[in-house]
């Protein structure tokens, strides 16, 4: 199953929700969200700084990841960035592929 890294930053309203729900309450909400599209949360961490949480999640497809991102962002309580995580073996597969490409101006 594809693995994703979701970086989330709470808005002021989102932070009020964290204060109300606590960290474990937010983790439970994120777990339910992932399960609702056929995925699972591998890890979730709260952090200091610009990004408030990092979540590593297994989701069945890019479409499921997009649905999660759209739904989270539409809430207005959280801004997210999502990265697809690749294993070293997937990079090996990519490195072996032949790609037809011409650089601009070449």
Protein Blocks (a to p, Z undefined) as FASTA:
>chain_A
ZZddddddddfklmmmmmmnommlmmmmmmmmmmmnopacfbdcddedjblbdcddddfb
fklmmmmmmmmmmnopaccdddddddfklmmmmmmpccddddehZZ
